[in-house]
Amino acid sequence: MTANYQPGTGDVGQLYFKQRRFPRAASSGRKSRAWHIMTVLAIVGAALLLWAQPVAAASTITEFKVPSPGVPQGIAAGSDGALWFTLFYDNEVGRVTTKGAVSVFRLNTQNSATYITAGNDGALWLTLLNDVGGSTTNQIGRLTTGGKLTTFRVPKASYIWDITSGPDGNLYFTDGASRVWRVTKSGKFTAFPFTDSTGGYPYQIASGPDGNLWFTDRAGLIVKMTTAGKFTTFKVPRSNGSTDDIAAGPDGNLWFTFDGTDSTSKIGRITPAGVITEFSFPSPSNDYLYLSGIAAGPDGNLWFTYEDFTTNASAIGRITTSGAITLTPTPTASSLPTDITAGPDRAMWFTEDSSKVGRITTS
């Protein structure tokens, strides 16, 4: 493969500051004048000390241009301290440093790089999709941080999508042809058939805090899967919408996004026992929200991508484990943010359909 290097240029979002408020000191006529003077000086000194402290700031977004005709899609932190992302509709992957320097690598395959995850072997693993229904030429790729790609051909007709590193050290990926697959690092595949009322469409997948795999099914299901292939399904209590991404949260639960063409769009939380709680958005009730990615942040919150197709508003969202939602607009309007992950710099990094990769601060 070859690499084309191009430094990123930062489009920085607006920065806001929170105001500090200081309590007013109480006074007493019985106090001595010296005591009053000492009290005033103490208050002034404390105020000056507080004023000199760093002021808390809202999240700031910086975007970096990707020099490729491909569409930035999946993103993951690599063992080299950089972020790696796929370029959908093209056989390329990208790499961006925490300083914003972007490189694009041409892969020695004709398949489209779709989603990506970090393996416990120090390499990146990605799904390589031949975007033709019933394709038999889909591949799983192992990409070293030095740029060496090894591919393994999926042995059955499939429509592969998301991939994650499993609790047993293997890789697991979803297949729209009603399956979840396991692949070892030596390229041995095992298929686990999964069906629902519509046939079965496993979509996004993550490792859970309970030692199981968890994935979304487009029929509005959250599914728990053991490494032996046993499935337990949980129905999201919404009739109009589809479950999208899923991630392990800092609270021991799983968090997921739920797309809808109206007010059914939610952020969801599911416990390992299957108890589901949903959280609504601060948006008009008739908006169609595209909530493609979610990931845990270093600040103890969940971060997700947000696109309002009714107003063409793009944002990165943060939700606390108690359900409070904050949205930060992207500098590029209608940028269609897609996937998101935590970086080694305590920031969250995300991909955008507008040929950019973004960084948002978490504190």
C-alpha positions as CSV (number, residue, x, y, z in Angstrom):
1,M,0.0,0.0,0.0
2,T,1.1,3.6,-0.4
3,A,0.6,6.5,1.9
4,N,-0.3,10.1,1.0
5,Y,0.5,12.5,3.8
6,Q,-1.3,15.8,4.3
7,P,-1.3,17.9,7.4
8,G,-4.7,18.7,8.9
9,T,-6.1,22.2,9.0
10,G,-8.1,22.9,12.1
11,D,-11.6,24.4,11.8
12,V,-12.2,25.3,15.4
13,G,-15.7,25.5,16.9
14,Q,-16.7,28.4,19.2
15,L,-15.5,28.2,22.8
16,Y,-17.7,29.2,25.7
17,F,-16.8,29.9,29.4
18,K,-18.8,29.3,32.5
19,Q,-18.9,32.2,35.0
20,R,-17.8,31.6,38.6
21,R,-19.9,33.1,41.3
22,F,-18.6,34.0,44.8
23,P,-20.6,34.0,48.0
24,R,-21.2,37.3,49.8
25,A,-19.6,37.5,53.3
26,A,-21.8,38.0,56.3
27,S,-21.1,41.0,58.6
28,S,-21.7,41.7,62.3
29,G,-21.7,45.0,64.2
30,R,-20.1,43.4,67.2
31,K,-17.0,42.3,65.3
32,S,-13.9,44.4,65.7
33,R,-12.6,46.7,63.0
34,A,-9.5,44.6,62.7
35,W,-11.5,41.5,62.3
36,H,-13.5,43.2,59.5
37,I,-10.3,44.2,57.7
38,M,-8.8,40.7,58.0
39,T,-12.1,39.2,56.7
40,V,-12.2,41.5,53.7
41,L,-8.5,40.8,52.9
42,A,-9.2,37.1,53.2
43,I,-12.2,37.3,50.9
44,V,-10.3,39.4,48.4
45,G,-7.3,37.0,48.5
46,A,-9.6,34.0,48.0
47,A,-11.3,35.7,45.1
48,L,-8.0,36.6,43.4
49,L,-6.9,33.0,43.9
50,L,-10.0,31.6,42.3
51,W,-9.8,34.1,39.5
52,A,-6.3,32.9,38.7
53,Q,-7.5,29.3,38.4
54,P,-8.3,27.8,35.0
55,V,-11.9,28.6,33.9
56,A,-14.1,25.7,33.0
57,A,-14.8,25.6,29.3
58,A,-17.5,24.0,27.2
59,S,-16.5,21.4,24.6
60,T,-14.6,22.6,21.6
61,I,-14.6,20.9,18.1
62,T,-11.8,20.9,15.6
63,E,-12.1,19.4,12.2
64,F,-9.4,18.0,9.9
65,K,-9.8,17.6,6.2
66,V,-9.2,14.1,4.7
67,P,-7.6,14.1,1.3
68,S,-9.6,11.2,-0.2
69,P,-12.8,10.7,-2.3
70,G,-13.8,8.0,0.2
71,V,-16.3,8.7,3.0
72,P,-14.8,8.6,6.6
73,Q,-16.8,6.0,8.5
74,G,-15.5,3.8,11.3
75,I,-12.8,5.1,13.7
76,A,-10.7,3.5,16.4
77,A,-7.6,4.3,18.5
78,G,-4.5,2.5,17.5
79,S,-1.7,1.1,19.6
80,D,0.6,3.7,18.1
81,G,-1.1,6.7,19.7
82,A,-3.0,7.8,16.6
83,L,-6.6,7.4,15.4
84,W,-7.3,5.1,12.4
85,F,-10.5,5.4,10.3
86,T,-12.0,3.7,7.3
87,L,-12.9,5.4,4.1
88,F,-16.2,3.8,2.9
89,Y,-16.8,3.4,-0.9
90,D,-13.0,3.2,-1.3
91,N,-10.3,0.7,-0.6
92,E,-8.4,3.1,1.8
93,V,-7.9,3.7,5.5
94,G,-6.8,6.9,7.1
95,R,-4.6,7.8,10.1
96,V,-4.7,11.0,12.1
97,T,-2.4,12.0,14.9
98,T,-3.6,13.8,18.0
99,K,-2.0,16.9,16.5
100,G,-4.2,16.6,13.4
101,A,-1.8,15.3,10.8
102,V,-3.7,13.1,8.3
103,S,-2.4,10.3,6.2
104,V,-4.3,8.1,3.7
105,F,-3.3,4.5,2.9
106,R,-4.3,2.6,-0.2
107,L,-5.2,-1.0,0.6
108,N,-4.2,-3.9,-1.6
109,T,-7.8,-5.0,-2.0
110,Q,-10.8,-4.0,-4.1
111,N,-13.2,-4.1,-1.2
112,S,-14.5,-1.1,0.7
113,A,-13.1,-0.5,4.2
114,T,-16.2,-0.2,6.4
115,Y,-15.6,-0.5,10.2
116,I,-12.5,-0.8,12.3
117,T,-11.4,-1.9,15.8
118,A,-8.2,-2.3,17.8
119,G,-7.2,-5.9,18.4
120,N,-5.3,-7.0,21.5
121,D,-2.4,-7.9,19.3
122,G,-1.5,-4.3,18.6
123,A,-3.0,-4.3,15.1
124,L,-6.2,-2.8,13.6
125,W,-8.9,-5.1,12.4
126,L,-11.4,-4.0,9.8
127,T,-14.4,-5.3,7.7
128,L,-13.8,-5.1,4.0
129,L,-17.1,-5.1,2.2
130,N,-17.9,-5.9,-1.4
131,D,-21.0,-3.8,-1.6
132,V,-23.0,-6.3,-3.7
133,G,-25.9,-8.3,-2.2
134,G,-25.0,-11.8,-1.4
135,S,-21.3,-11.2,-2.1
136,T,-18.9,-14.0,-1.5
137,T,-15.8,-11.8,-1.7
138,N,-16.1,-10.0,1.6
139,Q,-12.9,-10.0,3.7
140,I,-11.7,-9.3,7.2
141,G,-8.4,-7.3,7.3
142,R,-5.6,-7.1,9.8
143,L,-3.7,-3.9,9.5
144,T,-0.5,-3.3,11.4
145,T,0.4,0.3,12.5
146,G,3.3,0.0,10.1
147,G,0.9,-0.4,7.2
148,K,1.0,-4.1,6.4
149,L,-2.5,-5.6,5.5
150,T,-3.4,-9.2,5.7
151,T,-6.8,-10.3,4.5
152,F,-9.0,-13.3,5.3
153,R,-12.0,-14.2,3.1
154,V,-15.4,-14.7,4.7
155,P,-16.3,-18.3,3.7
156,K,-20.0,-17.6,3.0
157,A,-22.2,-15.2,1.1
158,S,-22.5,-12.2,3.5
159,Y,-23.0,-8.5,4.1
160,I,-20.5,-7.8,6.8
161,W,-20.6,-4.6,8.8
162,D,-19.2,-3.8,12.3
163,I,-16.4,-5.5,14.1
164,T,-15.1,-5.6,17.7
165,S,-12.5,-7.2,19.8
166,G,-14.1,-9.9,21.9
167,P,-13.5,-10.8,25.6
168,D,-11.8,-14.1,24.5
169,G,-9.2,-12.3,22.4
170,N,-10.9,-13.1,19.0
171,L,-12.7,-10.7,16.7
172,Y,-16.4,-10.7,16.2
173,F,-18.3,-9.0,13.4
174,T,-21.9,-8.6,12.2
175,D,-23.4,-9.9,9.0
176,G,-26.7,-8.6,7.5
177,A,-27.3,-12.1,6.2
178,S,-28.6,-13.1,9.7
179,R,-25.3,-14.0,11.3
180,V,-22.6,-13.0,13.7
181,W,-19.1,-14.2,13.0
182,R,-16.0,-15.0,15.0
183,V,-12.6,-14.9,13.4
184,T,-9.4,-15.9,15.1
185,K,-6.2,-14.0,14.6
186,S,-5.0,-16.8,12.3
187,G,-8.1,-16.4,10.1
188,K,-10.4,-19.2,11.3
189,F,-14.1,-18.3,10.9
190,T,-17.1,-19.5,12.9
191,A,-20.6,-18.5,12.0
192,F,-23.4,-18.0,14.6
193,P,-26.8,-17.8,12.8
194,F,-29.3,-15.3,14.3
195,T,-32.9,-14.6,13.3
196,D,-35.6,-12.3,14.4
197,S,-39.2,-11.6,13.2
198,T,-37.9,-10.0,10.0
199,G,-35.1,-12.6,9.3
200,G,-32.3,-11.0,11.3
201,Y,-30.1,-8.1,10.7
202,P,-27.2,-7.8,13.2
203,Y,-25.8,-4.3,12.9
204,Q,-23.4,-2.7,15.4
205,I,-21.5,-4.8,18.0
206,A,-19.5,-4.2,21.1
207,S,-17.9,-6.2,24.0
208,G,-19.9,-5.8,27.2
209,P,-18.7,-5.4,30.8
210,D,-20.2,-8.8,31.6
211,G,-17.9,-10.9,29.3
212,N,-20.5,-11.1,26.5
213,L,-20.9,-9.6,23.1
214,W,-23.8,-7.1,22.6
215,F,-25.2,-6.0,19.3
216,T,-28.1,-4.1,17.8
217,D,-30.5,-5.6,15.4
218,R,-32.3,-3.3,13.0
219,A,-35.7,-4.7,14.0
220,G,-35.4,-2.7,17.2
221,L,-33.6,-5.3,19.3
222,I,-30.7,-5.4,21.6
223,V,-29.1,-8.8,21.7
224,K,-26.7,-10.4,24.1
225,M,-24.4,-13.1,22.8
226,T,-22.1,-15.4,24.6
227,T,-18.8,-16.3,23.1
228,A,-20.3,-19.8,22.6
229,G,-23.0,-18.3,20.4
230,K,-26.0,-18.3,22.7
231,F,-28.4,-15.3,22.0
232,T,-30.7,-13.4,24.4
233,T,-32.9,-10.7,22.8
234,F,-34.4,-7.6,24.4
235,K,-37.0,-5.6,22.5
236,V,-36.7,-1.8,22.7
237,P,-40.2,-0.5,23.6
238,R,-40.6,1.6,20.4
239,S,-42.5,0.6,17.3
240,N,-41.2,3.2,14.9
241,G,-37.4,3.2,14.8
242,S,-34.2,1.2,14.5
243,T,-31.5,0.4,17.0
244,D,-28.1,1.7,15.7
245,D,-24.8,1.7,17.6
246,I,-24.0,0.3,21.0
247,A,-21.1,0.7,23.5
248,A,-20.1,-0.4,27.0
249,G,-20.6,2.5,29.5
250,P,-18.6,3.5,32.5
251,D,-21.5,2.5,34.8
252,G,-21.4,-1.2,33.9
253,N,-24.3,-0.9,31.5
254,L,-24.6,-0.9,27.7
255,W,-25.7,2.3,25.9
256,F,-27.2,2.5,22.5
257,T,-28.6,4.9,19.9
258,F,-32.1,4.5,18.5
259,D,-33.0,6.2,15.2
260,G,-36.5,7.3,14.4
261,T,-38.4,9.3,11.8
262,D,-40.1,11.2,14.7
263,S,-39.9,11.6,18.5
264,T,-38.9,7.9,18.8
265,S,-35.3,8.8,18.5
266,K,-33.6,8.2,21.8
267,I,-30.4,7.3,23.6
268,G,-31.0,4.0,25.4
269,R,-29.4,2.3,28.4
270,I,-29.6,-1.5,29.0
271,T,-28.4,-3.3,32.1
272,P,-26.6,-6.7,31.7
273,A,-29.9,-8.2,33.0
274,G,-31.9,-6.5,30.2
275,V,-33.6,-3.6,31.9
276,I,-34.0,-0.8,29.3
277,T,-34.2,3.0,30.0
278,E,-34.6,5.6,27.3
279,F,-33.6,9.3,27.3
280,S,-35.3,11.9,25.0
281,F,-33.6,14.6,23.0
282,P,-33.9,18.4,23.3
283,S,-35.3,18.6,19.8
284,P,-38.7,19.1,18.0
285,S,-40.9,16.1,18.3
286,N,-41.2,15.6,14.5
287,D,-37.5,15.6,13.7
288,Y,-35.7,12.6,12.1
289,L,-32.5,12.1,14.0
290,Y,-29.6,10.0,12.7
291,L,-27.7,8.8,15.7
292,S,-24.9,6.7,14.2
293,G,-22.2,6.3,16.8
294,I,-21.8,6.2,20.6
295,A,-18.8,5.6,22.8
296,A,-17.7,6.0,26.4
297,G,-15.5,9.0,27.1
298,P,-12.6,9.6,29.6
299,D,-14.8,11.9,31.6
300,G,-17.3,9.3,32.7
301,N,-19.9,10.2,30.1
302,L,-21.2,8.8,26.8
303,W,-20.5,10.7,23.6
304,F,-22.5,10.2,20.4
305,T,-22.9,11.6,16.9
306,Y,-26.1,13.5,16.0
307,E,-27.7,14.6,12.7
308,D,-31.1,16.3,12.5
309,F,-32.3,15.7,9.0
310,T,-35.3,18.0,9.5
311,T,-33.1,21.1,10.3
312,N,-29.8,19.8,8.8
313,A,-28.1,20.3,12.1
314,S,-25.0,18.3,12.9
315,A,-23.6,17.9,16.4
316,I,-21.7,15.8,18.8
317,G,-23.7,14.9,21.9
318,R,-22.8,14.1,25.4
319,I,-25.1,12.2,27.8
320,T,-24.3,11.7,31.5
321,T,-25.1,8.3,33.1
322,S,-28.1,10.0,34.7
323,G,-29.4,11.0,31.3
324,A,-28.6,14.7,30.9
325,I,-27.9,15.5,27.2
326,T,-25.7,18.3,25.8
327,L,-25.2,19.0,22.1
328,T,-22.2,20.8,20.5
329,P,-22.7,21.8,16.9
330,T,-20.0,20.9,14.4
331,P,-18.2,23.8,12.7
332,T,-19.2,22.3,9.3
333,A,-23.0,22.5,8.8
334,S,-24.7,19.2,7.7
335,S,-21.4,17.4,8.2
336,L,-23.2,14.1,9.0
337,P,-21.0,12.7,11.8
338,T,-20.9,9.0,11.8
339,D,-18.7,7.1,14.3
340,I,-16.9,8.2,17.5
341,T,-14.2,6.9,19.8
342,A,-12.1,8.0,22.7
343,G,-8.6,9.1,21.8
344,P,-5.3,8.8,23.8
345,D,-5.4,12.6,24.4
346,R,-8.6,12.5,26.5
347,A,-10.6,13.9,23.6
348,M,-13.3,12.1,21.5
349,W,-12.6,11.6,17.8
350,F,-15.2,11.2,15.2
351,T,-15.7,10.8,11.4
352,E,-17.8,13.0,9.2
353,D,-19.5,12.3,5.8
354,S,-18.1,15.7,4.7
355,S,-14.6,14.2,4.2
356,K,-13.4,15.3,7.6
357,V,-12.3,13.8,10.9
358,G,-13.2,15.8,14.1
359,R,-11.9,16.1,17.6
360,I,-14.0,17.3,20.6
361,T,-12.6,18.1,24.0
362,T,-14.3,16.4,27.0
363,S,-13.3,19.0,29.6
